[in-house]
Amino acid sequence: MTTMTITRDDAGRLTGAGEKDKRAYVAFRKRVEALVPGECYQLTVWFPRNQKLHGLHFALLAAVFDNQEQFADLDQLRAWLQVGAGHCKFVPGPTGRMVAIPESIAWHRMDDHDFAGHHEKVKDFLRTEHARAFLWPHLPAQEQDAMVDTILGQFEEVER
């Protein structure tokens, strides 16, 4: 598999970022230009993670953690939110019943596009009745809604 980093040069043309990347990009362009009808290539693209969103996401998790009543450990809350957002796989547990295992959101495992989608799914999960009732069981539903709106609102203003 070939990995290359491309950039735009001073003249506005796409090129490789270094000598090795330049050679790989030239070879790639030759192959693409030589495609015949019906022939295809499959590309895997990696968009570098947006550090600002990464920081906002983890600040959001910390804010939820600081204002909830169920978890004594931030990593447990994060795992629960990942499962709730659907970023998990299901495997048979010790009794044979399916158990959700959170998948990694590590910097090198998710590019920017996937991480931004995950961030939105976590916020969507936090807005569900199930999540609100679980995190703040002693509050009436209206106050649970207000709690989520207050926490998420401060981050959504920054995201705009």
C-alpha positions in Angstrom: 0.0 0.0 0.0 1.3 3.5 -0.9 0.8 6.3 1.5 1.5 9.9 0.3 1.0 13.4 1.7 -0.1 15.9 -0.9 -0.1 19.7 -0.8 -0.5 22.6 -3.1 2.7 24.3 -4.3 3.3 28.0 -4.7 1.9 27.9 -8.3 -1.3 26.3 -7.0 -0.6 22.8 -8.3 -1.1 19.6 -6.3 2.2 17.9 -5.5 3.8 15.6 -3.0 4.9 17.1 0.3 8.4 15.6 0.1 10.5 13.9 -2.6 9.1 10.4 -1.9 5.6 11.9 -1.9 6.2 13.7 -5.2 7.3 10.5 -6.9 4.2 8.6 -5.5 1.9 11.4 -6.6 3.3 11.5 -10.1 2.8 7.7 -10.3 -0.7 8.0 -9.0 -1.6 10.7 -11.5 -0.2 8.6 -14.4 -2.3 5.6 -13.3 -5.5 7.7 -12.9 -5.0 9.3 -16.3 -4.5 5.9 -17.9 -7.8 4.5 -16.6 -9.9 3.0 -19.3 -13.7 3.0 -19.1 -14.9 0.5 -16.5 -11.6 0.3 -14.8 -11.5 1.7 -11.2 -9.3 2.3 -8.3 -10.2 2.4 -4.6 -8.7 5.1 -2.5 -8.4 5.4 1.2 -8.2 9.0 2.4 -7.2 10.3 5.8 -8.2 13.8 6.9 -6.0 15.0 9.8 -7.9 15.5 13.0 -9.1 19.0 13.9 -7.3 19.7 17.1 -9.8 22.3 18.2 -12.8 19.9 17.9 -10.7 17.2 19.6 -10.2 19.5 22.5 -13.8 20.6 22.6 -15.0 17.0 22.6 -12.9 16.1 25.6 -13.9 19.3 27.4 -17.5 18.4 26.7 -17.0 14.9 28.2 -15.4 16.5 31.3 -18.3 18.9 31.7 -20.8 16.1 31.5 -18.7 14.1 34.0 -18.5 17.0 36.4 -22.3 17.5 36.3 -23.6 13.9 36.4 -24.4 11.4 39.2 -23.7 7.9 37.8 -20.0 7.5 37.0 -17.1 7.8 39.4 -14.6 7.5 36.5 -14.4 9.7 33.4 -13.2 6.7 31.2 -16.4 4.8 32.2 -18.6 7.7 31.2 -16.7 8.1 27.9 -17.1 4.3 27.2 -20.8 4.5 27.9 -21.2 7.6 25.7 -19.3 5.8 22.9 -21.6 2.8 23.1 -24.7 5.1 23.2 -23.4 6.9 20.1 -23.0 3.6 18.3 -19.2 3.6 18.2 -18.9 0.0 19.4 -18.9 -3.6 18.3 -21.0 -6.4 19.8 -19.4 -9.6 21.0 -20.7 -12.5 22.9 -20.3 -12.0 26.7 -19.5 -14.7 29.3 -23.1 -15.9 29.3 -23.5 -15.9 25.5 -25.5 -12.6 25.5 -24.2 -9.9 23.2 -22.1 -7.2 25.0 -21.2 -3.8 23.5 -17.5 -3.0 23.5 -16.6 0.6 22.8 -14.2 1.1 19.8 -11.2 3.3 19.9 -11.5 7.0 19.2 -7.7 7.4 19.4 -6.1 10.2 17.2 -4.6 7.7 14.8 -7.7 5.5 14.6 -10.3 8.2 13.5 -9.7 10.9 11.0 -11.4 14.3 11.2 -14.5 13.4 9.2 -15.2 10.3 11.4 -14.4 12.1 14.6 -16.7 15.0 13.8 -19.5 12.5 13.1 -18.8 10.7 16.4 -18.9 14.0 18.3 -22.4 14.8 16.9 -23.6 11.3 17.7 -22.5 11.7 21.3 -24.4 15.0 21.6 -27.4 13.3 20.0 -27.2 10.5 22.5 -26.9 12.9 25.4 -30.2 14.5 24.3 -32.1 11.2 24.4 -34.6 10.5 27.2 -32.6 7.4 28.2 -29.3 9.2 28.6 -30.8 12.2 30.5 -32.8 9.9 32.9 -29.7 7.8 33.5 -27.3 10.6 34.2 -29.7 12.7 36.4 -32.3 10.2 37.8 -33.4 12.5 40.7 -34.3 15.4 38.4 -37.7 15.8 36.7 -37.6 15.4 32.9 -37.8 19.2 32.4 -34.7 19.8 34.5 -32.9 16.9 32.8 -33.5 18.7 29.5 -32.3 21.9 30.9 -29.1 20.2 32.3 -28.3 18.8 28.8 -29.1 22.1 27.1 -26.9 24.0 29.5 -23.9 21.7 29.1 -24.2 21.3 25.3 -25.1 24.9 24.7 -21.8 26.2 25.9 -19.9 23.9 23.5 -22.2 24.4 20.5 -21.7 28.2 20.7 -17.9 27.6 20.3 -18.4 25.1 17.5 -20.2 27.6 15.3 
